[in-house]
């Protein structure tokens, strides 16, 4: 079943590992429809990279590929480095615990429940996390220190 979140984006099912792999392939080949590039899709791609690459390699690939994808879709200023690093750190942390026991599609569901965008506000004020500085490079949290 396809879900349409409030943003008008369209969630892909991602209920089988093959669907997660297809999402990653379409993202990397710049053929993923922009309406399918949702927060959950970001999480799925990040988890896929964390499972096969070191943290630094995964971060490098995400930076490169999200920027390329956004540019190809007409959103050259959409990338946020601080948000990417925050979610990647959480995914890497969870990968050492429960996440490593799950299949790809189960991992996506786990992360979707655990890593809502609002989770960022435990650590950052909206003004800082959405600032141009945070978009360009890592900025430290201004609400509370990281606990993972």
C-alpha positions, 0 to 999 in steps of 0.5 A: 500500500502506498502512503501519502504523508502530509507533505504530499510526498509518496511513501514507497511500501518498503515491506520487502528487502528487494524494495529497499534495494530498489529504492537505493538503486533508483536513488543512486541512479537519480531515477527515484521520483522526487515525491518518493524521496521522503524522510523514511527513504533517507533513513532507508538509504542511510541504513543501507550504507551503514550496513555496508560501509564504515561510518565515514564512507557512509557519510561521504556517500550520503553527502555526495549522493544526496547533493547529486540527487537534490541537484538533479531534482531541482533542489540544489540547496536542500541538503543539511549536513547536520541533519544527515550526520545526526541521523547517520550517528543514530543509525550507526548507534542502533546498528550496533544494537537491535538494528543489526538483527533485523532484515532491511525492511524491518530496519526501515520500520524500526528507524521510522518509529525511532527517528522522526524529524521531531527527534532532532528538537531534543538536541537542537532548537528549530532555528539552529537545526534549519540554519544555513550554518547547519546546512553547510557543516556540522554544528553542535547541539544547542539544547542538550548534549548527544547521548548516543 
